[in-house]
Amino acid sequence: MSTSSGTPESWISSFCSLLGHEYFAEVSEEFIEDDFNLTGLQTQVAMYKEALEMILDVEPEDDDDEEDEEEDEEEDVSGDARDEPGGRAAQAGERRHHSRIASDLSVIESSAEMLYGLIHQRFICSRAGIQQMSEKYELGHFGVCPRTNCNQARTLPVGLSDIPGEDTVKLFCPSCLDVYVPPNSRFQTVDGAFFGRTFGALFLLTFPEYDLTKSGTESITNLSRPSNPPGGADELPMINGVYARNVAPGLGPGKIYEPRIYGFRVSELARSGPRMQWLRDKPADIKALDEARLFTEDQGGDSEDDDESMIMNGRPSGRRRAPLNARSRQQQQQQRQIGNGSPMMVEANGGVESEL
Ligand SMILES: [Zn+2]
């Protein structure tokens, strides 16, 4: 499978170049060779050892019986190679795949695909993996959102489950915050668990500087418009620690489909009126979404609060931070009144978080 030309291609790169596997990143061998990254996968994949060897293009370590089979095979192969000069090198890579009987091989092959997918789910959340996926995102490899008002915003491949066999890969649009079935049916054989539920959200958290409004065709044709003002990225307005322009750019007034009959808008109160349009709504003043800042301002401001400094640094601050902080501050104040103002008491906050 991997050696149609004279230069043997690695199993990983041939897997990633298969039709329908365009979304996959090429997992680095270092990542696979680190046992820590494979924790728990032994029990999830049949013929784990063989599958792992196949992925890494390692010559299988056979016991005596299998060695005999291999020798037979090798004789056949070398016989063929003698017939056509120079064929030996080309056959060398092929040989390891022929070293097992065919039925065995197909089981190992499917196990290897499953194992690679599960490793891939972990890899794309690692530093190297997410970087590789960001390069693919930048080039629009994952396609664009089919929603008209998203103006072909680039999407990210995600899974709706981390367990294989439950659902196929979906495309998450950060512009309208919804998931879609990939447009081409060839992706409907790709397991969603191979991308997992973590990647999409982690990607946005890792790369807040991406312009989510940039369309896929734009990034392909390189007709990039100046996305940053002259002052640089720091000058862009921020909301809750992310760029305001990246807060669901495909939603809000003017970005919601308006049904019309003979030019007249259909009333929301009509029998077939457009209900639930608020689902795609966004406040006219985007600053209303800055809940953390508004909350602290509401509480009369607090110099102890580190949320504001986090926003200034451009690092994302959790939406739930404000109420939690306020609660923990209350707790702290109560503790101080009791006369036990240890800062370690903030840890009691963990219980509050788990309740939410
Ligand atoms: Zn969209």
Boltz pocket constraint, residues with backbone or C-beta under 6 A from the ligand:
constraints:
  - pocket:
      binder: B
      contacts: [[A, 145], [A, 146], [A, 147], [A, 150], [A, 153], [A, 173], [A, 174], [A, 175], [A, 176], [A, 177], [A, 178], [A, 250]]
      max_distance: 6.0
